[in-house]
Amino acid sequence: MHTLQRTGKEITEVYDRHVDTVYRICFSFMKNTADTEDMVQETFLRLLSAGKKFQSVEHEKAWLIVTASNLCKDALKKWWRMNESIEDYAGELQAPPFRIDSTLDAILELPEDQKTVVYMYYYEGYSTKEIASAMRCPPATVRSRLSRARQQLKSKLGGDF
């Protein structure tokens, strides 16, 4: 059993710093408010139980982004989720608490591996090397995913990415 190694104040500060980012990541996967809120909560519970020391605020943020992405991917793989249809919940779905434009909508439709690197690169400003470190993959893999994502976004939206 893990012990809590952070004070309530420290957790509150981390939460306040990163909750919007974690929410956007989770919403990009879950696509509804209720499941998104569950995944945000689970992400911060993981932070509590991990007792991880971070080198910087950026390292902390990258850890939360990768953890949130992985938790969402795992939740979407569950057998009970695979048997659900989004149409079953159409009346219950709420709009996200942020504006979705055509670009963000196209990004949300990307495969998970591409969606995460696009978000980290363009929305959070991480370099491909930093993303590779956070996702534990080679920088060339991150660059390939970005390239494929740009091609898909270009064909959907037109213009240069």
Backbone as CSV, one residue per row, in Angstrom:
resi,resn,N_x,N_y,N_z,CA_x,CA_y,CA_z,C_x,C_y,C_z
1,MET,0.855,-1.189,0.000,0.000,0.000,0.000,0.889,1.236,0.000
2,HIS,0.594,2.151,-0.915,1.383,3.376,-1.009,0.957,4.357,0.079
3,THR,1.888,5.126,0.529,1.563,6.193,1.461,1.588,7.506,0.703
4,LEU,0.819,8.433,1.168,0.784,9.734,0.514,2.034,10.506,0.903
5,GLN,2.777,10.946,-0.098,4.026,11.633,0.159,3.911,13.133,-0.107
6,ARG,2.735,13.594,-0.391,2.536,15.015,-0.649,1.497,15.551,0.321
7,THR,1.607,16.828,0.619,0.618,17.460,1.484,-0.614,17.806,0.655
8,GLY,-1.702,18.087,1.330,-2.913,18.512,0.644,-2.688,19.772,-0.169
9,LYS,-1.868,20.660,0.374,-1.569,21.911,-0.328,-0.816,21.628,-1.627
10,GLU,0.165,20.727,-1.583,0.934,20.395,-2.786,0.041,19.783,-3.857
11,ILE,-0.825,18.870,-3.460,-1.743,18.234,-4.409,-2.683,19.269,-5.015
12,THR,-3.188,20.167,-4.187,-4.079,21.217,-4.685,-3.364,22.103,-5.697
13,GLU,-2.109,22.432,-5.429,-1.339,23.258,-6.364,-1.121,22.535,-7.695
14,VAL,-0.770,21.247,-7.640,-0.576,20.460,-8.865,-1.894,20.378,-9.633
15,TYR,-2.968,20.093,-8.914,-4.287,19.992,-9.531,-4.650,21.309,-10.224
16,ASP,-4.515,22.415,-9.512,-4.870,23.716,-10.089,-4.028,24.050,-11.314
17,ARG,-2.752,23.657,-11.295,-1.859,23.930,-12.420,-2.222,23.144,-13.665
18,HIS,-2.707,21.910,-13.482,-2.811,21.007,-14.633,-4.199,20.439,-14.927
19,VAL,-5.193,20.768,-14.136,-6.496,20.137,-14.339,-7.082,20.430,-15.721
20,ASP,-6.911,21.636,-16.235,-7.477,21.957,-17.554,-6.817,21.132,-18.657
21,THR,-5.508,20.984,-18.577,-4.787,20.183,-19.565,-5.222,18.728,-19.497
22,VAL,-5.278,18.178,-18.288,-5.681,16.773,-18.108,-7.114,16.586,-18.603
23,TYR,-7.988,17.541,-18.320,-9.373,17.442,-18.777,-9.437,17.405,-20.306
24,ARG,-8.695,18.288,-20.965,-8.718,18.312,-22.436,-8.203,17.000,-23.019
25,ILE,-7.135,16.462,-22.441,-6.602,15.182,-22.908,-7.670,14.102,-22.748
26,CYS,-8.248,14.014,-21.573,-9.247,12.965,-21.313,-10.475,13.130,-22.207
27,PHE,-10.916,14.369,-22.409,-12.081,14.577,-23.267,-11.784,14.169,-24.705
28,SER,-10.553,14.372,-25.144,-10.209,14.010,-26.521,-10.349,12.498,-26.741
29,PHE,-10.195,11.717,-25.691,-10.363,10.274,-25.799,-11.800,9.847,-25.495
30,MET,-12.352,10.335,-24.400,-13.621,9.814,-23.898,-14.835,10.423,-24.599
31,LYS,-14.723,11.658,-25.040,-15.741,12.353,-25.826,-17.071,12.581,-25.101
32,ASN,-17.085,12.461,-23.781,-18.264,12.847,-23.013,-17.817,13.288,-21.628
33,THR,-18.604,14.152,-21.021,-18.224,14.794,-19.773,-18.095,13.816,-18.611
34,ALA,-19.035,12.903,-18.459,-19.016,11.988,-17.315,-17.768,11.102,-17.313
35,ASP,-17.481,10.462,-18.438,-16.296,9.603,-18.513,-15.017,10.422,-18.396
36,THR,-15.033,11.618,-18.955,-13.871,12.498,-18.858,-13.574,12.830,-17.403
37,GLU,-14.598,13.192,-16.664,-14.403,13.525,-15.250,-13.879,12.317,-14.469
38,ASP,-14.360,11.122,-14.789,-13.845,9.911,-14.142,-12.359,9.730,-14.417
39,MET,-11.956,9.944,-15.653,-10.554,9.750,-16.022,-9.652,10.831,-15.422
40,VAL,-10.156,12.053,-15.318,-9.390,13.121,-14.665,-9.163,12.745,-13.200
41,GLN,-10.220,12.300,-12.553,-10.109,11.879,-11.152,-9.107,10.729,-11.015
42,GLU,-9.195,9.747,-11.881,-8.287,8.602,-11.830,-6.835,9.031,-12.064
43,THR,-6.628,9.995,-12.955,-5.279,10.497,-13.225,-4.676,11.103,-11.961
44,PHE,-5.430,11.932,-11.270,-4.898,12.563,-10.070,-4.791,11.582,-8.905
45,LEU,-5.634,10.561,-8.882,-5.468,9.502,-7.879,-4.165,8.743,-8.118
46,ARG,-3.835,8.521,-9.386,-2.557,7.875,-9.716,-1.389,8.725,-9.233
47,LEU,-1.514,10.023,-9.389,-0.471,10.926,-8.916,-0.303,10.789,-7.406
48,LEU,-1.420,10.738,-6.699,-1.368,10.574,-5.245,-0.666,9.287,-4.837
49,SER,-1.012,8.202,-5.496,-0.471,6.911,-5.091,0.937,6.652,-5.626
50,ALA,1.339,7.373,-6.663,2.650,7.135,-7.259,3.791,7.620,-6.367
51,GLY,3.577,8.692,-5.651,4.637,9.244,-4.825,5.853,9.653,-5.637
52,LYS,5.633,10.001,-6.887,6.711,10.326,-7.829,7.239,11.727,-7.581
53,LYS,8.546,11.856,-7.631,9.205,13.161,-7.538,9.488,13.636,-8.960
54,PHE,9.171,14.878,-9.231,9.354,15.418,-10.571,10.532,16.378,-10.602
55,GLN,11.212,16.404,-11.743,12.378,17.270,-11.916,11.969,18.728,-12.085
56,SER,10.770,18.939,-12.640,10.290,20.297,-12.904,8.775,20.253,-13.088
57,VAL,8.185,21.427,-13.219,6.746,21.515,-13.482,6.434,20.910,-14.849
58,GLU,7.333,21.090,-15.823,7.131,20.515,-17.156,7.166,18.985,-17.107
59,HIS,8.061,18.425,-16.311,8.130,16.971,-16.146,6.843,16.460,-15.504
60,GLU,6.359,17.174,-14.518,5.100,16.844,-13.845,3.938,16.854,-14.848
61,LYS,3.889,17.883,-15.673,2.829,18.027,-16.671,2.896,16.903,-17.707
62,ALA,4.095,16.593,-18.172,4.251,15.513,-19.153,3.809,14.182,-18.557
63,TRP,4.159,13.931,-17.302,3.753,12.693,-16.643,2.226,12.601,-16.576
64,LEU,1.577,13.697,-16.225,0.110,13.713,-16.148,-0.527,13.496,-17.517
65,ILE,0.023,14.092,-18.568,-0.513,13.931,-19.921,-0.414,12.470,-20.357
66,VAL,0.750,11.865,-20.167,0.939,10.473,-20.573,0.072,9.540,-19.724
67,THR,0.013,9.796,-18.425,-0.813,8.960,-17.543,-2.284,9.064,-17.924
68,ALA,-2.769,10.272,-18.159,-4.171,10.462,-18.556,-4.455,9.750,-19.877
69,SER,-3.556,9.889,-20.838,-3.733,9.225,-22.134,-3.806,7.714,-21.966
70,ASN,-2.883,7.160,-21.191,-2.862,5.712,-20.994,-4.098,5.212,-20.256
71,LEU,-4.545,5.942,-19.251,-5.756,5.541,-18.526,-6.976,5.548,-19.450
72,CYS,-7.071,6.563,-20.280,-8.199,6.643,-21.219,-8.153,5.505,-22.229
73,LYS,-6.973,5.222,-22.767,-6.836,4.113,-23.718,-7.252,2.799,-23.070
74,ASP,-6.796,2.595,-21.835,-7.155,1.363,-21.122,-8.665,1.278,-20.895
75,ALA,-9.271,2.390,-20.515,-10.721,2.392,-20.274,-11.486,2.083,-21.558
76,LEU,-11.002,2.596,-22.679,-11.688,2.362,-23.947,-11.540,0.917,-24.437
77,LYS,-10.556,0.199,-23.913,-10.347,-1.196,-24.298,-11.232,-2.170,-23.520
78,LYS,-11.819,-1.709,-22.447,-12.626,-2.600,-21.600,-13.746,-3.225,-22.424
79,TRP,-14.027,-4.470,-22.161,-15.022,-5.208,-22.940,-16.388,-4.541,-22.909
80,TRP,-16.774,-3.981,-21.772,-18.098,-3.373,-21.684,-18.184,-2.104,-22.508
81,ARG,-17.055,-1.425,-22.732,-17.056,-0.222,-23.564,-17.163,-0.584,-25.038
82,MET,-16.587,-1.729,-25.405,-16.595,-2.108,-26.814,-17.999,-2.492,-27.274
83,ASN,-18.879,-2.834,-26.354,-20.231,-3.230,-26.699,-21.214,-2.072,-26.616
84,GLU,-20.734,-0.883,-26.303,-21.598,0.279,-26.211,-21.607,1.039,-27.534
85,SER,-22.680,1.746,-27.747,-22.783,2.602,-28.919,-22.973,4.032,-28.438
86,ILE,-22.317,4.976,-29.077,-22.439,6.375,-28.686,-23.887,6.856,-28.832
87,GLU,-24.616,6.269,-29.769,-26.007,6.655,-29.970,-26.865,6.363,-28.733
88,ASP,-26.459,5.348,-27.938,-27.201,5.022,-26.718,-27.154,6.162,-25.708
89,TYR,-26.171,7.032,-25.833,-25.962,8.103,-24.863,-26.189,9.484,-25.450
90,ALA,-26.711,9.558,-26.640,-26.833,10.839,-27.343,-27.552,11.900,-26.512
91,GLY,-28.593,11.529,-25.791,-29.333,12.491,-24.979,-28.580,12.938,-23.743
92,GLU,-27.619,12.151,-23.295,-26.890,12.454,-22.072,-25.613,13.243,-22.311
93,LEU,-25.135,13.274,-23.536,-23.862,13.926,-23.819,-23.980,15.433,-23.665
94,GLN,-22.953,15.998,-23.053,-22.899,17.437,-22.863,-21.734,17.986,-23.660
95,ALA,-21.850,19.239,-23.986,-20.748,19.885,-24.690,-19.575,20.036,-23.729
96,PRO,-18.363,19.945,-24.235,-17.200,20.138,-23.360,-17.150,21.588,-22.888
97,PRO,-16.466,21.845,-21.761,-16.397,23.219,-21.250,-15.344,24.062,-21.968
98,PHE,-15.046,23.710,-23.209,-14.142,24.506,-24.031,-14.650,24.433,-25.456
99,ARG,-14.244,25.381,-26.269,-14.733,25.496,-27.644,-14.028,24.493,-28.551
100,ILE,-14.812,23.759,-29.339,-14.234,22.844,-30.320,-14.435,23.466,-31.696
101,ASP,-13.330,23.748,-32.372,-13.409,24.270,-33.723,-13.121,23.134,-34.697
102,SER,-13.104,23.416,-35.993,-12.915,22.353,-36.982,-11.543,21.701,-36.865
103,THR,-10.530,22.467,-36.478,-9.194,21.888,-36.314,-9.161,20.928,-35.144
104,LEU,-9.679,21.359,-33.995,-9.698,20.478,-32.819,-10.570,19.260,-33.086
105,ASP,-11.674,19.446,-33.785,-12.543,18.327,-34.126,-11.787,17.301,-34.978
106,ALA,-11.002,17.769,-35.939,-10.204,16.867,-36.782,-9.128,16.164,-35.955
107,ILE,-8.528,16.882,-35.009,-7.516,16.268,-34.139,-8.147,15.180,-33.277
108,LEU,-9.352,15.412,-32.780,-10.034,14.425,-31.943,-10.317,13.129,-32.699
109,GLU,-10.397,13.216,-34.024,-10.666,12.034,-34.839,-9.407,11.250,-35.201
110,LEU,-8.236,11.789,-34.885,-6.986,11.088,-35.186,-6.853,9.832,-34.324
111,PRO,-6.070,8.848,-34.790,-5.778,7.686,-33.941,-5.090,8.144,-32.648
112,GLU,-5.266,7.377,-31.577,-4.787,7.779,-30.258,-3.306,8.142,-30.226
113,ASP,-2.454,7.336,-30.872,-1.015,7.606,-30.818,-0.682,8.949,-31.471
114,GLN,-1.397,9.303,-32.529,-1.159,10.570,-33.205,-1.770,11.738,-32.435
115,LYS,-2.943,11.518,-31.876,-3.649,12.563,-31.131,-2.796,13.068,-29.967
116,THR,-2.189,12.161,-29.237,-1.393,12.541,-28.070,-0.176,13.366,-28.475
117,VAL,0.547,12.929,-29.507,1.745,13.680,-29.902,1.374,15.035,-30.501
118,VAL,0.292,15.110,-31.250,-0.149,16.400,-31.799,-0.495,17.353,-30.664
119,TYR,-1.229,16.854,-29.680,-1.605,17.708,-28.551,-0.360,18.198,-27.809
120,MET,0.541,17.276,-27.498,1.731,17.656,-26.733,2.625,18.620,-27.529
121,TYR,2.731,18.400,-28.838,3.611,19.224,-29.669,3.020,20.614,-29.922
122,TYR,1.774,20.664,-30.400,1.186,21.933,-30.807,0.498,22.696,-29.684
123,TYR,-0.187,21.991,-28.789,-0.946,22.682,-27.757,-0.137,22.937,-26.493
124,GLU,0.809,22.041,-26.184,1.596,22.201,-24.967,3.024,22.658,-25.234
125,GLY,3.473,22.617,-26.490,4.771,23.144,-26.846,5.968,22.254,-26.538
126,TYR,5.750,20.959,-26.353,6.859,20.048,-26.107,7.605,19.761,-27.406
127,SER,8.911,19.529,-27.294,9.707,19.131,-28.452,9.492,17.641,-28.708
128,THR,9.886,17.181,-29.890,9.733,15.745,-30.181,10.581,14.907,-29.231
129,LYS,11.720,15.418,-28.835,12.580,14.698,-27.890,11.901,14.581,-26.520
130,GLU,11.277,15.653,-26.062,10.582,15.631,-24.774,9.373,14.693,-24.816
131,ILE,8.644,14.709,-25.924,7.494,13.819,-26.079,7.962,12.369,-26.074
132,ALA,9.034,12.096,-26.790,9.582,10.737,-26.848,9.974,10.252,-25.457
133,SER,10.584,11.112,-24.690,10.974,10.750,-23.331,9.745,10.456,-22.479
134,ALA,8.734,11.297,-22.574,7.513,11.105,-21.781,6.754,9.844,-22.189
135,MET,6.754,9.547,-23.487,5.999,8.395,-23.985,6.851,7.127,-24.066
136,ARG,8.119,7.260,-23.719,9.052,6.128,-23.730,9.124,5.452,-25.098
137,CYS,9.381,6.278,-26.099,9.562,5.768,-27.456,10.652,6.606,-28.124
138,PRO,11.201,6.141,-29.236,12.251,6.912,-29.915,11.712,8.222,-30.504
139,PRO,12.542,9.254,-30.542,12.113,10.515,-31.159,11.659,10.344,-32.610
140,ALA,12.265,9.399,-33.330,11.853,9.159,-34.721,10.402,8.683,-34.785
141,THR,9.959,7.934,-33.802,8.567,7.471,-33.755,7.630,8.653,-33.573
142,VAL,8.009,9.572,-32.701,7.200,10.774,-32.482,7.125,11.588,-33.769
143,ARG,8.255,11.761,-34.435,8.260,12.523,-35.698,7.399,11.840,-36.761
144,SER,7.434,10.516,-36.822,6.600,9.776,-37.785,5.123,9.969,-37.486
145,ARG,4.770,9.900,-36.216,3.366,10.090,-35.830,2.902,11.503,-36.151
146,LEU,3.759,12.482,-35.894,3.416,13.866,-36.238,3.242,14.025,-37.743
147,SER,4.120,13.410,-38.509,4.045,13.494,-39.967,2.741,12.878,-40.484
148,ARG,2.410,11.695,-39.993,1.159,11.047,-40.419,-0.053,11.877,-40.006
149,ALA,-0.003,12.440,-38.802,-1.114,13.274,-38.336,-1.261,14.514,-39.207
150,ARG,-0.145,15.141,-39.540,-0.199,16.329,-40.402,-0.805,16.000,-41.760
151,GLN,-0.436,14.847,-42.325,-0.988,14.435,-43.621,-2.503,14.255,-43.515
152,GLN,-2.950,13.600,-42.461,-4.391,13.396,-42.295,-5.115,14.720,-42.090
153,LEU,-4.533,15.593,-41.271,-5.166,16.889,-41.016,-5.184,17.747,-42.277
154,LYS,-4.130,17.671,-43.057,-4.078,18.433,-44.304,-5.164,17.969,-45.259
155,SER,-5.368,16.652,-45.365,-6.398,16.144,-46.282,-7.802,16.486,-45.765
156,LYS,-7.997,16.550,-44.451,-9.316,16.878,-43.900,-9.606,18.361,-43.946
157,LEU,-8.574,19.161,-43.625,-8.783,20.598,-43.454,-8.238,21.448,-44.588
158,GLY,-7.326,20.860,-45.374,-6.654,21.630,-46.400,-5.589,22.513,-45.761
159,GLY,-4.755,23.117,-46.552,-3.720,24.004,-46.021,-2.496,23.259,-45.560
160,ASP,-1.594,23.998,-44.923,-0.328,23.427,-44.462,-0.336,23.240,-42.957
161,PHE,0.238,22.115,-42.514,0.392,21.844,-41.083,1.821,21.502,-40.797
